[in-house]
Amino acid sequence: MGSSQLHVALLASPGMGHLIPVLVLGDHLATHHNVKVTVLAITTSAETQFIKSHQKSNSNSPIDIVPVPAVNVSGLIDEKTKVVTQLRITVREALPSVRSSVAAMDRRPDALFVDLFCTQALSIIAEELGIPRYAYYPSTAWTAALFMYFQVFDKIIEGEFVDRLEPLRIPGCVPVQPEDFSDTLLDRTDPEYREIVNLGIELTQFDGLLINTWEELEPNTVKALRENEELRGIVKVPIYPIGPLKRSVESKNEGEGRSEILKWLDKQPVESVLYVSFGSGGLLTAEQTAELAWGLEKSQQRFIWVVRHPCDYAPVNYLSSKLDTGNDADDPDYLPEGFLSRTRDVGFVVQMWANQVEILTHPSVGGFLSHCGWNSTLESLTNKVPMVAWPLFAEQKMNAAMLTNEVGVAIRPAVAPTVKVVRREEIERMVRTLLQHNEGKGIRERVKKVKASGDIALSKGGSSYNSMCELLKDIHIRMHTWKSQSISLSQIN
Ligand code: UDP
């Protein structure tokens, strides 16, 4: 396409769960829309290792990845600082290096895309460069609507949200039960509360908001975000649903190179295995870890479980260098005594990290017990795998509510895992329902329809394909307007 080929820079915040969606978006833009892409990845040591192996196994990748090492922010945070605040501080401190990395690029980008935790880069970098700026929201339209509309709730509602019995109304959207908010929004005295309200406001100030959903999955919410006057009065930003974008299998799966997990899966019957994982940083308490082990064992179903050392004070750790790398040297001695030997014939336990996409793509997998992070959810749905929804933090409770109540592709425990320990009997019941019973069959049928609608949305002429084309057209228009403005200004001068 010669000189009219667009060049976009994508800025990713630290954490695998943040870097992966940005890389996927970059690959999609380059492969399907002929865009030159540079990903600026703010990295801690875990992502640096991932980037190296990603580059090695994707030597033909059409995107350039520029690691921007995160500055040590330990002097600015303490053990009480929560994850969003940590991320935003880390990004803020990295901005000078981001700026230098942009300056060092051979070709100036035509647009800057930033992920959710890099929205502060909006005023600083994109404005300096005078280029259009877009935010990438790698989750649902419903949670995006809540984030952006939250400023209204913040102004008009007094007291703690958790004390409200009524659901909260976002114009044109399914109302949200306050208990499904992320925990931070349930405590207005938490310093992180303000960070999140600000983040929602920042999202409305971009030239466009890309959302990793598709119109057919969330028709009413997408319509409301585009057309509902009351909602538009706050949201303002143009909406581009461009999903479902997700990672494809990277490993060479055949012959000698076939991983132990895949070899194990090859021996299991079709749709018989439950995959259990809580994302890139999700952690369970010691008590919950033991109950989950007992529940899996009592269900007598086959499973793969990515286990992590329990943590009794936080449900997530994104920034640890130990996570994401798979190198937890200790034996999983926190599992009930004898669990590993008793389940040896039906279970496969992996410590810390597994290649999730290759697992979910395997035909033997019949269910996913997941924390409902949106990447995991899309990887599950697009492989026709129904879910047990086990949300832990952030927007996951809303994802779980949507997957269960609206889309009908998941079941969930009666009591939220964030509130009470889910007992072994309930875990046993859910696992059997998903893998054995008729209820599970209905869910399986629905998940197949959802997968098909996602495929259509992404194909040429589909809703997400068209939405991405409109976005790229918008960049072209803004570039030309900007260029002609600078030409006329230079003529005046
Ligand atoms: N992931 C993986 N192996 C693991 C855990 C996670 O490959 O053991 C990948 C998973 O496939 C997904 C991402 O990490 O692409 C997790 O993103 P998600 O949005 O589900 O959750 P988050 O990590 O942001 O909480």
Boltz pocket constraint, residues with backbone or C-beta under 6 A from the ligand:
constraints:
  - pocket:
      binder: B
      contacts: [[A, 16], [A, 17], [A, 18], [A, 20], [A, 247], [A, 277], [A, 278], [A, 279], [A, 280], [A, 281], [A, 282], [A, 306], [A, 352], [A, 353], [A, 354], [A, 355], [A, 356], [A, 357], [A, 372], [A, 373], [A, 374], [A, 375], [A, 376], [A, 377], [A, 379]]
      max_distance: 6.0
